[in-house]
């Protein structure tokens, strides 16, 4: 099963410093704050959440230059934060300004 794609819009609220893996791949971790109104069970509801995200390679270098407070649309896939964790993180493949 190959269906794992996520898109979310919001404001970047926190960006960690750009770092590199032992193999030399750029990595940056950051958080995005999302606020919207969604329809659930036929009713409108306010949705607010903060999503942890990570970017690697060229995408990490691009995101490391974005300033906190910037509104963006992120597209990527969900994966566990680490091998032993159940916490999900958005792995970003694309970023667009909103």
FIDREN-631732 format. One record per atom (N, C-alpha, C, O): residue number from 0; x negated, y negated, z. Coordinates in Angstrom, 2 decimals. Layout:
REC   resi        xx        yy        zz
REC    NUM         X         Y         Z
...
END
This chain:
REC   resi        xx        yy        zz
REC      0     -0.86      1.18      0.00
REC      0      0.00      0.00      0.00
REC      0     -0.90     -1.24      0.00
REC      0     -1.79     -1.36      0.84
REC      1     -0.67     -2.14     -0.94
REC      1     -1.54     -3.29     -1.14
REC      1     -0.88     -4.63     -0.87
REC      1     -1.43     -5.66     -1.25
REC      2      0.27     -4.65     -0.22
REC      2      1.02     -5.89     -0.03
REC      2      0.60     -6.58      1.27
REC      2      1.08     -6.23      2.34
REC      3     -0.29     -7.55      1.16
REC      3     -0.74     -8.32      2.33
REC      3     -1.19     -9.68      1.83
REC      3     -2.39     -9.91      1.63
REC      4     -0.25    -10.59      1.65
REC      4     -0.58    -11.95      1.26
REC      4      0.25    -12.90      2.12
REC      4      1.44    -12.69      2.32
REC      5     -0.41    -13.94      2.62
REC      5      0.24    -14.90      3.49
REC      5     -0.08    -16.31      3.02
REC      5     -1.21    -16.62      2.65
REC      6      0.95    -17.17      3.04
REC      6      0.77    -18.59      2.74
REC      6      1.38    -19.38      3.89
REC      6      2.46    -19.04      4.38
REC      7      0.70    -20.43      4.31
REC      7      1.22    -21.27      5.38
REC      7      0.71    -22.70      5.19
REC      7     -0.43    -22.92      4.77
REC      8      1.57    -23.66      5.49
REC      8      1.20    -25.07      5.43
REC      8      1.14    -25.61      6.85
REC      8      1.87    -25.17      7.73
REC      9      0.26    -26.56      7.06
REC      9      0.15    -27.19      8.37
REC      9     -1.06    -28.10      8.42
REC      9     -1.67    -28.41      7.40
REC     10     -1.40    -28.51      9.63
REC     10     -2.55    -29.38      9.84
REC     10     -3.66    -28.60     10.52
REC     10     -3.43    -27.85     11.46
REC     11     -4.86    -28.78     10.03
REC     11     -6.01    -28.15     10.67
REC     11     -6.25    -28.88     11.99
REC     11     -6.40    -30.11     12.01
REC     12     -6.30    -28.13     13.08
REC     12     -6.44    -28.76     14.40
REC     12     -7.81    -28.54     15.02
REC     12     -8.20    -29.27     15.94
REC     13     -8.54    -27.56     14.53
REC     13     -9.83    -27.24     15.14
REC     13    -10.67    -26.49     14.11
REC     13    -10.18    -25.57     13.45
REC     14    -11.94    -26.89     13.96
REC     14    -12.84    -26.20     13.05
REC     14    -14.16    -25.95     13.77
REC     14    -14.78    -26.88     14.29
REC     15    -14.58    -24.69     13.81
REC     15    -15.87    -24.34     14.42
REC     15    -16.99    -24.69     13.44
REC     15    -16.74    -24.87     12.25
REC     16    -18.18    -24.77     13.93
REC     16    -19.34    -25.05     13.08
REC     16    -19.56    -23.93     12.09
REC     16    -19.30    -22.76     12.38
REC     17    -20.04    -24.30     10.92
REC     17    -20.39    -23.31      9.90
REC     17    -21.54    -22.47     10.43
REC     17    -22.53    -23.00     10.95
REC     18    -21.42    -21.15     10.28
REC     18    -22.50    -20.26     10.70
REC     18    -22.73    -19.24      9.59
REC     18    -22.00    -19.22      8.60
REC     19    -23.73    -18.41      9.75
REC     19    -24.06    -17.42      8.73
REC     19    -24.20    -16.05      9.36
REC     19    -24.75    -15.91     10.45
REC     20    -23.71    -15.03      8.66
REC     20    -23.85    -13.65      9.12
REC     20    -25.31    -13.23      8.94
REC     20    -26.07    -13.92      8.25
REC     21    -25.72    -12.11      9.54
REC     21    -27.09    -11.62      9.32
REC     21    -27.40    -11.38      7.83
REC     21    -28.56    -11.43      7.42
REC     22    -26.35    -11.12      7.03
REC     22    -26.54    -10.92      5.60
REC     22    -26.59    -12.24      4.83
REC     22    -26.76    -12.25      3.61
REC     23    -26.44    -13.38      5.54
REC     23    -26.53    -14.68      4.91
REC     23    -25.23    -15.23      4.35
REC     23    -25.25    -16.19      3.58
REC     24    -24.09    -14.63      4.72
REC     24    -22.78    -15.09      4.24
REC     24    -22.25    -16.17      5.17
REC     24    -22.22    -16.00      6.39
REC     25    -21.83    -17.30      4.59
REC     25    -21.28    -18.41      5.38
REC     25    -19.94    -18.00      5.99
REC     25    -19.14    -17.32      5.34
REC     26    -19.70    -18.42      7.25
REC     26    -18.45    -18.12      7.96
REC     26    -18.04    -19.35      8.75
REC     26    -18.86    -20.00      9.39
REC     27    -16.75    -19.66      8.70
REC     27    -16.22    -20.68      9.60
REC     27    -14.86    -20.22     10.11
REC     27    -14.05    -19.68      9.36
REC     28    -14.63    -20.45     11.40
REC     28    -13.36    -20.12     12.03
REC     28    -12.65    -21.42     12.35
REC     28    -13.28    -22.42     12.70
REC     29    -11.32    -21.41     12.23
REC     29    -10.56    -22.63     12.48
REC     29     -9.13    -22.28     12.84
REC     29     -8.73    -21.12     12.79
REC     30     -8.35    -23.30     13.21
REC     30     -6.94    -23.11     13.57
REC     30     -6.10    -24.11     12.80
REC     30     -6.52    -25.23     12.53
REC     31     -4.90    -23.67     12.44
REC     31     -3.94    -24.53     11.75
REC     31     -2.66    -24.56     12.58
REC     31     -2.20    -23.53     13.07
REC     32     -2.08    -25.75     12.71
REC     32     -0.82    -25.93     13.43
REC     32      0.29    -26.08     12.40
REC     32      0.21    -26.92     11.50
REC     33      1.33    -25.27     12.54
REC     33      2.46    -25.26     11.61
REC     33      3.74    -25.66     12.34
REC     33      4.01    -25.17     13.44
REC     34      4.52    -26.55     11.72
REC     34      5.83    -26.95     12.24
REC     34      6.79    -27.00     11.06
REC     34      6.49    -27.62     10.04
REC     35      7.95    -26.33     11.18
REC     35      8.95    -26.36     10.11
REC     35     10.31    -25.97     10.66
REC     35     10.45    -25.58     11.82
REC     36     11.31    -26.08      9.80
REC     36     12.65    -25.58     10.10
REC     36     12.86    -24.38      9.19
REC     36     12.60    -24.46      7.99
REC     37     13.32    -23.28      9.74
REC     37     13.56    -22.04      9.00
REC     37     14.97    -21.55      9.26
REC     37     15.55    -21.83     10.31
REC     38     15.51    -20.81      8.32
REC     38     16.83    -20.21      8.48
REC     38     16.63    -18.76      8.94
REC     38     15.93    -17.98      8.30
REC     39     17.28    -18.43     10.04
REC     39     17.23    -17.07     10.58
REC     39     18.63    -16.69     11.04
REC     39     19.24    -17.42     11.82
REC     40     19.13    -15.56     10.57
REC     40     20.48    -15.09     10.91
REC     40     21.52    -16.17     10.60
REC     40     22.49    -16.35     11.33
REC     41     21.29    -16.89      9.49
REC     41     22.25    -17.89      9.06
REC     41     22.18    -19.21      9.80
REC     41     23.01    -20.09      9.57
REC     42     21.22    -19.36     10.68
REC     42     21.10    -20.59     11.46
REC     42     19.72    -21.22     11.29
REC     42     18.72    -20.52     11.11
REC     43     19.70    -22.53     11.34
REC     43     18.44    -23.27     11.25
REC     43     17.77    -23.28     12.61
REC     43     18.42    -23.47     13.64
REC     44     16.46    -23.07     12.62
REC     44     15.72    -23.15     13.87
REC     44     14.37    -23.81     13.66
REC     44     13.79    -23.72     12.58
REC     45     13.90    -24.47     14.69
REC     45     12.59    -25.12     14.67
REC     45     11.53    -24.05     14.92
REC     45     11.65    -23.25     15.84
REC     46     10.49    -24.04     14.09
REC     46      9.39    -23.09     14.22
REC     46      8.10    -23.88     14.44
REC     46      7.79    -24.80     13.67
REC     47      7.37    -23.53     15.48
REC     47      6.07    -24.14     15.75
REC     47      5.11    -23.02     16.11
REC     47      5.43    -22.16     16.93
REC     48      3.92    -23.04     15.51
REC     48      2.92    -22.04     15.86
REC     48      1.53    -22.55     15.52
REC     48      1.36    -23.49     14.74
REC     49      0.55    -21.91     16.12
REC     49     -0.85    -22.19     15.82
REC     49     -1.45    -20.87     15.34
REC     49     -1.34    -19.85     16.02
REC     50     -2.08    -20.90     14.18
REC     50     -2.60    -19.68     13.57
REC     50     -4.12    -19.76     13.51
REC     50     -4.69    -20.76     13.06
REC     51     -4.77    -18.69     13.97
REC     51     -6.22    -18.59     13.85
REC     51     -6.56    -18.13     12.44
REC     51     -5.89    -17.28     11.87
REC     52     -7.63    -18.72     11.89
REC     52     -8.02    -18.39     10.52
REC     52     -9.53    -18.31     10.42
REC     52    -10.25    -18.84     11.26
REC     53     -9.99    -17.65      9.37
REC     53    -11.42    -17.52      9.10
REC     53    -11.62    -17.60      7.60
REC     53    -10.77    -17.15      6.82
REC     54    -12.75    -18.16      7.20
REC     54    -13.10    -18.21      5.79
REC     54    -14.56    -17.79      5.64
REC     54    -15.39    -18.08      6.51
REC     55    -14.85    -17.12      4.54
REC     55    -16.21    -16.65      4.28
REC     55    -16.70    -17.17      2.94
REC     55    -15.91    -17.54      2.07
REC     56    -18.03    -17.19      2.78
REC     56    -18.64    -17.57      1.52
REC     56    -18.37    -19.01      1.15
REC     56    -18.38    -19.90      2.00
REC     57    -18.12    -19.24     -0.15
REC     57    -17.88    -20.59     -0.65
REC     57    -16.67    -21.24      0.01
REC     57    -16.66    -22.45      0.24
REC     58    -15.63    -20.44      0.33
REC     58    -14.44    -20.98      1.00
REC     58    -14.81    -21.53      2.38
REC     58    -14.26    -22.55      2.80
REC     59    -15.71    -20.87      3.09
REC     59    -16.16    -21.34      4.41
REC     59    -16.87    -22.69      4.27
REC     59    -16.68    -23.58      5.10
REC     60    -17.67    -22.83      3.24
REC     60    -18.38    -24.09      3.03
REC     60    -17.39    -25.22      2.71
REC     60    -17.58    -26.34      3.18
REC     61    -16.36    -24.93      1.92
REC     61    -15.33    -25.93      1.60
REC     61    -14.59    -26.35      2.86
REC     61    -14.43    -27.55      3.11
REC     62    -14.14    -25.39      3.64
REC     62    -13.36    -25.69      4.85
REC     62    -14.20    -26.41      5.90
REC     62    -13.67    -27.24      6.64
REC     63    -15.48    -26.12      5.98
REC     63    -16.33    -26.79      6.97
REC     63    -16.45    -28.30      6.70
REC     63    -16.83    -29.05      7.59
REC     64    -16.11    -28.73      5.48
REC     64    -16.16    -30.16      5.14
REC     64    -14.81    -30.86      5.34
REC     64    -14.72    -32.08      5.18
REC     65    -13.77    -30.10      5.67
REC     65    -12.43    -30.68      5.91
REC     65    -12.39    -31.23      7.33
REC     65    -12.97    -30.64      8.24
REC     66    -11.72    -32.36      7.51
REC     66    -11.65    -32.94      8.85
REC     66    -10.38    -32.47      9.56
REC     66     -9.36    -32.20      8.93
REC     67    -10.47    -32.38     10.88
REC     67     -9.30    -32.02     11.69
REC     67     -8.20    -33.04     11.44
REC     67     -8.47    -34.24     11.30
REC     68     -6.97    -32.57     11.38
REC     68     -5.82    -33.43     11.12
REC     68     -5.38    -33.41      9.66
REC     68     -4.33    -33.96      9.33
REC     69     -6.18    -32.80      8.80
REC     69     -5.85    -32.73      7.37
REC     69     -4.73    -31.72      7.14
REC     69     -4.77    -30.60      7.65
REC     70     -3.71    -32.13      6.37
REC     70     -2.60    -31.24      6.02
REC     70     -3.00    -30.40      4.81
REC     70     -3.46    -30.93      3.80
REC     71     -2.83    -29.08      4.93
REC     71     -3.26    -28.16      3.88
REC     71     -2.26    -27.02      3.71
REC     71     -1.42    -26.76      4.57
REC     72     -2.38    -26.35      2.58
REC     72     -1.70    -25.07      2.34
REC     72     -2.79    -24.03      2.23
REC     72     -3.70    -24.15      1.42
REC     73     -2.69    -22.99      3.06
REC     73     -3.66    -21.90      3.06
REC     73     -3.01    -20.65      2.48
REC     73     -1.85    -20.37      2.76
REC     74     -3.76    -19.91      1.69
REC     74     -3.30    -18.63      1.17
REC     74     -4.39    -17.61      1.44
REC     74     -5.57    -17.87      1.21
REC     75     -3.99    -16.45      1.94
REC     75     -4.95    -15.40      2.24
REC     75     -4.26    -14.14      2.67
REC     75     -3.13    -13.86      2.26
REC     76     -4.94    -13.36      3.50
REC     76     -4.39    -12.10      3.99
REC     76     -4.64    -11.97      5.48
REC     76     -5.54    -12.61      6.03
REC     77     -3.84    -11.14      6.14
REC     77     -3.97    -10.90      7.58
REC     77     -4.82     -9.68      7.85
REC     77     -4.71     -8.67      7.15
REC     78     -5.68     -9.78      8.87
REC     78     -6.50     -8.65      9.30
REC     78     -6.77     -8.80     10.79
REC     78     -6.60     -9.88     11.36
REC     79     -7.19     -7.71     11.42
REC     79     -7.54     -7.76     12.83
REC     79     -8.75     -8.66     13.04
REC     79     -9.64     -8.73     12.19
REC     80     -8.77     -9.35     14.17
REC     80     -9.88    -10.26     14.49
REC     80    -11.21     -9.51     14.54
REC     80    -12.24    -10.02     14.09
REC     81    -11.18     -8.32     15.08
REC     81    -12.37     -7.47     15.13
REC     81    -11.92     -6.02     15.14
REC     81    -10.73     -5.72     15.23
REC     82    -12.87     -5.14     15.05
REC     82    -12.56     -3.71     14.97
REC     82    -11.75     -3.22     16.17
REC     82    -10.89     -2.35     16.03
REC     83    -12.02     -3.78     17.35
REC     83    -11.37     -3.31     18.57
REC     83    -10.17     -4.17     18.98
REC     83     -9.52     -3.86     19.98
REC     84     -9.88     -5.23     18.24
REC     84     -8.81     -6.16     18.60
REC     84     -7.53     -5.85     17.84
REC     84     -7.57     -5.33     16.73
REC     85     -6.40     -6.18     18.45
REC     85     -5.11     -6.10     17.76
REC     85     -4.64     -7.47     17.30
REC     85     -3.64     -7.58     16.60
REC     86     -5.35     -8.53     17.70
REC     86     -4.99     -9.90     17.34
REC     86     -5.23    -10.10     15.84
REC     86     -6.26     -9.71     15.30
REC     87     -4.25    -10.73     15.17
REC     87     -4.36    -10.99     13.74
REC     87     -4.98    -12.35     13.46
REC     87     -4.81    -13.30     14.22
REC     88     -5.72    -12.42     12.34
REC     88     -6.36    -13.64     11.88
REC     88     -6.08    -13.76     10.39
REC     88     -6.11    -12.77      9.66
REC     89     -5.81    -14.98      9.94
REC     89     -5.62    -15.24      8.52
REC     89     -6.99    -15.41      7.86
REC     89     -7.74    -16.32      8.22
REC     90     -7.31    -14.54      6.91
REC     90     -8.54    -14.66      6.12
REC     90     -8.20    -15.47      4.88
REC     90     -7.45    -15.02      4.02
REC     91     -8.75    -16.66      4.79
REC     91     -8.34    -17.62      3.76
REC     91     -9.11    -17.41      2.46
REC     91    -10.34    -17.35      2.44
REC     92     -8.33    -17.30      1.36
REC     92     -8.90    -17.19      0.02
REC     92     -8.73    -18.47     -0.79
REC     92     -9.44    -18.69     -1.77
REC     93     -7.78    -19.32     -0.37
REC     93     -7.51    -20.55     -1.11
REC     93     -6.99    -21.63     -0.17
REC     93     -6.24    -21.35      0.76
REC     94     -7.42    -22.86     -0.41
REC     94     -6.95    -24.01      0.36
REC     94     -6.59    -25.12     -0.62
REC     94     -7.35    -25.41     -1.54
REC     95     -5.44    -25.74     -0.40
REC     95     -5.00    -26.88     -1.21
REC     95     -4.53    -27.98     -0.27
REC     95     -3.88    -27.70      0.74
REC     96     -4.84    -29.24     -0.60
REC     96     -4.30    -30.34      0.21
REC     96     -2.78    -30.44      0.02
REC     96     -2.26    -30.12     -1.06
REC     97     -2.08    -30.87      1.04
REC     97     -0.62    -31.04      0.95
REC     97     -0.30    -32.52      1.01
REC     97      0.87    -32.90      0.95
END
